[in-house]
Amino acid sequence: MRGWLFVVAAAGCGAPSPGLPSAASPARPIAGTTPPRMPIVQLGGSFGCAIRLDETLVCWDGDEPARIAPPSGTFEQLAVGDGHACALRSDRSVACWGDNARGEATPPPGAFTQIAVGDEVSCGIRSDRAIACWGHEDRTAVPPGLFIQLSLAAGHACAVATDGHIACWGAGSHGQSVAPVGAFRRVDVGLFHSCGTRRDGTVLCWGFNSDGQTAAPPGLFRTVVPRWTHTCGLREDDQILCWGRNSVGQSTVPAGDYTGVTAGLAHSCGLRANRTAVCWGDNV
């Protein structure tokens, strides 16, 4: 395990419909949302899981089945959804637990380099760089090709191919699955919009744009986190910028330098260099 990663996923299941009005308000701290000090932390719909410093798993809070009895062993990656979770073992095999009505917690055998989870579906990039998905049959028809990174949300998914182009599949009623042309190093998807980080560090977003959540600002970014009606990104100068809806202060970032960023439906969090998390927006 190398260094610290701050990775928090807010599940998109049961989200309100797009199009609610917005009104700016100041950012405020969110009580009780600071995760434990772990190398890798992810939050699902009402539970959280983490990879400890000894590379074992722990889950806490909430009433979702995925929090109960995570598998034993040592792990390198973690992906948490609304009702299930998956983790990549040190031997590169995948273990999943929680809801399994569609087979989303029954991974195939083999070695993987990355995993991701969505609504009743899980996906991974195999060691040969092909994508494999398991779970909901309507969301497992992945595109052919070789890929280096993928991202899943409630209803759609996108992945970056080895040549830099983005391929998306799944729901597309808001254009979130219509990938732009160009060479990218990373793609991240939210409920109804997606964002790609180009190889030069600039960001391009597409899809649902009720509140300007796809209007990425200029600058160079390390990572971008689209969620519902707002988006946050960590720039190369260690500053977090958020854009889109700010009805409860979810886009008003507290001053300071950061090493990580995440966002939920109506709140956002950043990780500082001292390994403390700062959150702002709705107290979910």
C-alpha angles and dihedrals in degrees: 000000000000119000124308132318123190106203119163123170122194111203119236101211115121094012119159118261117270121261107061115149119258133216125182119245134166121271116258133188117262113228117226098007099105107112122222119272100273133143092239124021129177131179123207131188096301105345140059135216133188143183108238125222088264088055095248123128130252130177130191146181130008130066101259118126090235092071093061119097105335112205122275124243135067123302141192104191136031133195122183126190136176098284107003142033138204132200135192113234124221088255088056095249119128127241122189133183140178128046112021105169091126098031092262091137095049105085123191120247121261142074122300136187099200138015134197136176134210138166106324091334139088129194138186141182110240123221088260087057095248117131121240123188131187132187129042107045093219091060103043099075095108124184120256121250142070120297140189103193140012140186131198133198134175097292111002142039138201133194137189115234124218090258091054101254120129123233120193133186139176128044115016109165091126097038093259091133096049100099120205124238118258145074116294136177097201142013129197127186133206131186098289106357139050136209131203127199110216122221089257091056098254119128132230123187131189140179132050110022108176095139105020094273091142094049096098113194122236120267140078119292135194095199140355129207117199116188128158114317099344137052132204130196138186111227125211089252089064093253123129119222123189126190136182128042117018101176094134100021095270091138098043104096120203112240120264145075121294139193099196142020138197138168139205129196093286106359139059136205135199132195118224126211091259089062095251121132124226118197132189137180130040116015096235 
